[in-house]
Amino acid sequence: MVDVSRTSASIVFDAVNKVYPDGTHAVADFTLDVHDGEFLVFVGPSGCGKTTAMLMVAGLEDITSGEIRIGGEVVNDLEPRDRDVAMVFQNYALYPHMTVYQNLAFGLQMKKVKKAEINRRVRNIAAILGLDQLLERKPRHLSGGQRQRVAMGRAIVRDPRVFLMDEPLSNLDAKLRVQMRAEISRVQRQLGATTIYVTHDQVEAMTMGDRVAVLRRGRLQQLGTPHEVYERPVNLFVAGFIGSPEMNLLLGRLENDGVRIGEQRLLLPPMVFERRPDLRHFVGRDVGVGIRPEHLLDARELREAAGRTISGILQLTEVLGSELLVHVEVDAARLEAAELLEVARDVDVTVADELQSDVRRHATTIVGRLSTRSEFALDAPVSLFIEPEHLHFFDPETGLAIYGGEQQ
């Protein structure tokens, strides 16, 4: 029987700020609770403050103002070694001249732990991580995934209250990343360890986290379960950042029973307004209209699609095994906002610059995720059915999602 009992602790960020000497506000008024035993993911584009926030927990970055508490204890002025946290970095930082066993045991030896206890802990963790047959090997004889497990084991064997993981999978290839995502999630559940996991990869965030904290420019944008963040984004930034392919976002004009997008008009059933009471305030005004790719369907497969389609010209198809991505150029205005440009720039600076300078504002490409049963011809007209109950609406001036009442 593998012993996985351990102590863990909650983490509280209370109005935390980090301002560098040059005036850069890396983290601004950051407030959230990480529950005891929770796996919380910090996600956001490069430079959003997610790593800085984590390093302040570790004591590797000073806190300008506010408080960080671990297990109810304020740790602002504690040295890193006194905080009882362990970190796993993207580079494994293993000692190349030591065996796996020696790498796992080294930290305990430095703390003068008794030899028998070191042996018990090392072999226990090796069993949990599937390293028990590799204890005599040196890092150069291990695969990337095995090295990452050793790096994890070296942190786990210390039995800290908190684990901090900074992009631990970024050096692995795509297939191994998928395997290690599952491995880390399994081990974290088995240990019940409070964990903050930092990544810029929203797929990692959505598949691993109990909850996800989306950051932008040092500020928390949304905190919720992966489902909540995906299905009910609070603003344009979260809507554009979370999802792959990303949400289609167009500029529309709201009417009493529909929304006009370019020269096309979508009918909206009453339930759309009932679910979003504040939407009525935008009748006669511009709104941002969002639709996830999986909520676009091939209109030819439906008997009743009148008033619920958007049409355009097929530009590209991508076959991804069991699904088909269609890129359709529609005669509609792209929703332009600083938040969306920031998301695009994080993915590809060249593409973002093209979007910013694009003069064809009424030719926007939307992406649908369809069944491979559908067959299309390039440069031919395509009609996509939109499921109105899955539409998202945003205030184009503030960037905030339009909900209303208790649903806000």
N, C-alpha and C positions, 0 to 999 in steps of 0.2 A: 504493500500500500504506500503510495507516494503522499508524503505529508505536505499539504499546501496551505496549512493554517498560517495566518500572518496578521500583522497589524497594518491598518491603512488609516487615512485621515482625509477629511474634507479640506478643500482649498477655497479661500475667499479672497477675491479682488474687491477692494472697497475704494472706489473713486481714485484709482491708481493712475498716475501720470509719469511719463518719462520724457524729459526735455534735455536734449544734448546741448553742450556749450555753444554750438553755432545757432541755437534757436530751433532746431528741428524737433517737432513734437511727435515723437515716435509712437507713444501710446497716450491717449487722451481720455480722461474721465472713465476709465475702464472698470466696470462693476459687474461681477458675476460670481456665482457659487458653483464649485465643482463638488458634487456629492461624494460622500465616502464610498469608495469602490466603483465609481463611475469611470467610463472611458469617454473623455471629452476631446473632441477634435477642434483645433484652431485651424481655420482655412481662410485663404484669401490670396490675392495676387502678391507678387514680389514687393517688398517694402511696405506691407500693410501693418506691420507691428506684431505679427503673430510670434515670431521667434524672440523678439525683445520681451514680450509679455512672459513667455516661458522662462527666459533667462533671469528675469527678476524673481521668479519663484525659486530658482536654483541659487540665487545670490550672486550670479555672475554679471548682473547689471544692477546698478544702484537705482533706487526708487526716488524720483524727484518729490512726489507727494502722494498721499493716500496710504493705505495699509494693505499688506498681504498677510493672511493668517493661514496657518497650517495646523489642523486639529485644534482650532481655537486659539492658538498661540501666535502673537504678532512676531513676524520673522524679519521685519525690515532691516534690523541692525545685526542679525545673526550672521556669522561667517558661513560660507557654503557647507563646510564640513559639519556644522552643528544643526543643519536643517533636516537631516535624515531624508534626503532625496537622492535618487539615482537617475543618471541620464544615459540615453542611447543616442548616438549621433549617426549621421549619414556615412561618415568614414568609421570603420570598425575599430581603429586604434588598438589593435591587438599587439601584444609583444611577440615579434616574429621568432625569437629564439626560445620561447616557452611553448610547452605543450598546451592542449586545450585544458587539461586539468590544472596546470600551473597558472594559466590565464584566469581561470575561474577562481582559483584559491588566493591569488595575489593580494587582493584588497583585504581579505580576512586576515591574511598573515600580517599585513601592515597594522591591523587593529589588534594584534596579539591574541587572536582567537585560538583556543586550544586545538591541537592537531586533530583530535578525534571529532570535534565539532565541525572543523573545516571539511573533513572527509565526508561527514554525514550530509552537510549542506551541498557540497559540490556534486555528490552522487545523486542526491535528491533532485537537484535542478537539472542535471544531465539527463535524468530519466524523463522529466517533464518535457524537455526540449528535444528529445531524441538524439542526444549527444553521447549516450553511455558507451557506444562502440567506437567513439572517436577521441576518447580522453588522452590517448598517448600520441595523437597526431599533432603536428605543428601547423600553424595557419597556412603556410604555402601549399599544404596538401589538402586543403579544404575548398569546397565550392563557395561561391559568393553567399548563397543562402545559409550554408553551414557556418560561415564566418559571422554572419549577422546573428545567428542563433547563439553563438558564443558571446558576442557583444551583449545580447540581451541577458544571457545567463550570468555574465559578470555583474550586471546591474541587479538582477533578481536575487542572487545569492547573498547579497548584503542585507536582504530583508528590510528595505526602506519603507517609510510610510507612503511615499509618493514616487511614481515613475514619470519621467519627462522624456519624450521621444521627439527628436528634431529631424524630420525628413529621413527616417531610417532606411527607407527602401529606394531612395533616389538613385543609388548606384547599381541597382539590379536591373536585369533585362525584363521586358514586359511579362513574360510567362512566369518568371520567378517572383515578380512583384505580386502577382495574383496569389501564388502559393503562400508567400510570406504574409500577405494581408490576412489570410485565413489562419495562419499559424499564430500571428500576434494576437488576433482576436480570441482564438481558443485559449492561449496561455493566460491572457488577461482575465477571461471569464473564470478560468480554473483557479487563479490566484485571488481574484476579487480585489485587485490592487487599484487604487486611485491613480488614474493615468491621464496626462495631458499629452496629446499627440499633435504635432505641428506638421502641416503639409500644404502645398499649393495645389495639390491634385484633388479636385472635388470628387472624383470617383472613389478615391481612398476615404475621403471624409464621409461620403454617403453610405459606404459599405461597412465601415468599421465603427463609427461613433455611436454611443448611446444617445448623445446629443452633439450638435454641431454649432460652433460659434463662428459666424462669418464676420471677418474684419475688413475694414477699408480705411486707409489713411489713419491708422491708429485707433479707430473707433469701432466699437461693436455695432454691427448692423442688425443682426438677428441671432437669437439663441433658441434652439428648439431641436426636436427629433429630426432625423433625416426626412421623414415623411412631411413634417410640418414645414420645414424650410423649402422643400421641393414643391409642395402643393399650395402653400400660402405664403409666398415671398412677401416681405413687408415693403420692399421698394424695388426700383429698377435695377439697382446694382446686384442685389441677391438674385433677382429673376434672371439677369443676364449671365451671372457667374455660375450659378448652380444648374447643372443639366448638360448632357452631352448626347447629341447636338444641343446647342443652347436654345432657349425659348425664342420663337419668332416674335419680333416686336415691330408693330406698324403704327402709324399715326392714323387715327380715325376721327369721325365726327359723330357724336352720339345723338340719336333721335329717339322719339317716344317709344318706338317698338323695334328699334334696330340700330345698327351702326354702319355708317358709310365709310368705306375704305377705298380711296381713289374714286373711280366711277362705279365701283361695285357696292352692293348693299347686302348686309347680313341681317336676317330677322332674329330678334332676341325674344325668347319666350318670357312671360312674366316672372318665372322663377329666378331668372338672372338678376332682375331688379330686387326681388324679395330677399335673395341671399346677400345682396350688396346695397343696403338702403341708401348709402351716400351716393350711389351712382345716379340717382334721380337729379341730384344737384348739377350734374354735368350735361344734362340734355341741352342741345344747341351749342355745345362747346366741344373743343378738341379733347380727345382722350388717347392714351396709349393703349393699344390692344395687343395682348400677348396670347400665344397659343403654342403649347408644347408639340414637338414633331409627332409624337405618338397619338395625338388627338386630331390629326388630319387623316382622312380616309379617302380612298379612291372613289369618287362620286359615281362611277359606273357600276359599282357593286351595290348601290342603294336604289331602291324604288322611288323613295320620296326624298329629294334633295333640294327642291326649289327653295330659294331664299337662304340656303345654308351652305353655299359653295363660294369658293374664291378661285378664279381662273387665271391662268398665265401660260407662259411658254417654257417647256422643259429644257433646262440647260445642262443637266448632268444627272446621272444615276450612279449609285454605289451599291453593289450587292455585298451584304455583310452576312453571309450564311443564311440564316432564317429570316432576315429582314432586308428591305430595300429602302435606301435613302434616295429621295427625289429632290432635286434642287430646281425650283420653279420661279421664274422671274415674273413678278406681278406688277401691274400698273398701280402702284400705291407708294405713298411717302414712307420712307424709313423713319422710325422714331429716333430722333437725334437728341442725345443727352450726354452730358459729361461722364456720367456713370458708365454708360455703355461703351463709350470710346475708351475708357480706362480698362474695361474688361477686354476689349479687342486688343489694346496695346500690350496687355500682359501676355496674350496668346501669340501675337505676331505684330511687331512694330510696323512692318511694311504694309500689312493689311489695314491696320488702324489709320495710317497716314492716307491710304487710298480712300478709306471711308470718310475721313475728314475733308478731303479735297474733292470728293465725288460730286460732280455737277448734275448727274442724272438722279436727282432726288426722288423722282417718281418711277424709278425702276428698281425694285427691291427684290432680292432673292429670299424666298422662304424655303424651309426644309421640312419634308414630311417623312415619317417613318412608316412604311407600308409593308404589306405582305409581299413576298416574292411571287405570289400568284399574279400580281399586276404586271402588265407589259406596256411599255411606252416607247415612243419614237422621239429621238432628240429633235429639238427645234419645232416640236408639234404642240398644239394646244393641249392643256391639261386642266381638269377641274378637280379640286380637292374639297371634300365635305368637311365642314368644321362643326365639331360638337360644341354647341353654344354653352352648355353647362360647364365646360372646361376652360372657357375663355377667362383671361386675366385682364384687369383694367387698372390703369395708372394715371395719376395726375401728371401731365407732361411738364408742368411748371415746377412742382416740388419733387417729382420722382417717386412719390409715395403710392403704394397700392390703394385702391379704392375698395373698401369693405363697408364699415359702418356698424354702429351698435356694438353688441357684445362680440361680434366676429372680428373686430379690428385687431 
